[in-house]
């Protein structure tokens, strides 16, 4: 069982993810915006946090920055949710230190599987995965830029 924080301003998304993850045996808390998420993160660091990119008060990138600045980033895994599926956004997500991202709308079962896969990785495996994802996203972002200019 893992401790997971869901931070998303969409109540339906929070509810779906909370139910799905609790059903898998995890302890789940939810935040309606970035400011609440930061408060909850400082009160008790979860094993994994799911951050929506676009939230009121503080967006997911700002929450991730604060998580990193506080020194808590290395203690938790981060999955970013975004409505924008561009490779440039994916590259930014990984450059800022996220472990994974998913685009909205998402398949709940696939997202839960991705979360559980991240939780199962050792720190060394996670670091290697981050590096691969960052390299891949940078290449795809460059390709998207080239093809978009053509």
N, C-alpha and C positions, 0 to 999 in steps of 0.2 A: 504494500500500500504506500502511495506517495501523497504528499501534501501539494495541492495544485491550486493556483490562483487564476481565475478567468477575469480578464479586464476588457470589457466591451460595453459600449453605450447602448447596444441593442439588447433589450430585455429578453427577446425570444432566443437569441444566440446564447446568451448567458444561461438561460434555463435549459436549453437543449444540451449544451456541453456539461453543465452541472449534473443533470440526470444521467447522461451517458457515462461520465467518469465515476460517479458514485456507484452506478450499477457494476462497474469494473472493480469496485472495492477501494477507490481512492477517497481521500478526505479533500473536499473541494470548497473553496470560498470564492465569492464573486465581488467584483467592483464595477460600478456603473460609469466611472470616468477615470482619467489618469491621476487626478489628485488623490482620490480614494485609494487607488492602486498603490501609489507611493506610500501612503500612510500604512496600508496593510503590509507592504513589503518590509517596512522598517520595524513593524511590530513582531514579525515572525517570518523568516525567510522560507518560502516554499521550495519544494524540490524542483518545481517547474511552474512557469508563468506563461499564460497565453495572453498576448497583448494585441489588441486591435490597433492598427496604425492611426486611424482617424477617430479620436475621442475628444470630448470637451475637456476643458481645464488644462490637461496635458495630453499630448498625443503619445502614441506608443513609442516613437523615437525618443521623446523627452523622458518618458518613464525608463526606457532602456539606458539612456545617458545617466540618469540619477542612480539607477541600479549599479552601473559601472563605477560612478564617482564615489558611491558609498562603500565600495569594496565588496558588495554582496553579489556581484555578477558571477563570480567564480563558484558561488555556492548554489546556483540555480540554473536550470536550463530554460531557454527562452524560445517560444514559438510566436512568430508574428502573423497576424491576420491582416490581409489587405484586399480592398475592393479593386485595386489597380494591379493588373497582372503583367505589367511591363518588366522586361529583364533589367532595366535600369533601377526600378524599385527593388527587385530581388537582390541586385548587387548592393544597393544601399543597406538593405536589411542585414546582409551578411557582413558588410564592412563595419557596421555598428556593433557587431558581436552577437547577433541572434544565431541560434542553432538550426532553426528551420523556419519556413514560412508556408502559408497556405493562402490561396486566393478565395475570396467570397464570390459566389456562394460555394460552400464546401460540402463534401460528403462527410457526414458525422462519423461514420464507421472508419473511413480512411484517416480522418484527423485524429481520432482516438488511437488508431493503430500507430500513427506517426508519433504521437505523444508517448505511447508505451515503448516504442522502439528507442526513443531518446532517453527515456528513463532507464532502460536496460543497458545502455552503453557505459563502458568504463570511461574515466576521464581521458585516457589516452586515445580511445576510439572516438570519443566526442571531438577532441582536438583535431584529429585526422579528418573526420567528417566535415568539420567546419572549414578546414583548409580546402578540401575538395569542392565543397559547395561554393565557397568564395571564388575559387579559380574558375569554376564552371559558369557562375553568374556573370563574372567579368567578361569572359569570352562571349557569352550569349548577348550581353549588353552591347559589346562592340559590334557584333554581327547585326543586332537590331538597329543600331545607329547607321551602319553602312547600308543596310537594305532600306531603311527609312529615308535615306538621302537620295536613293536612286530613282 
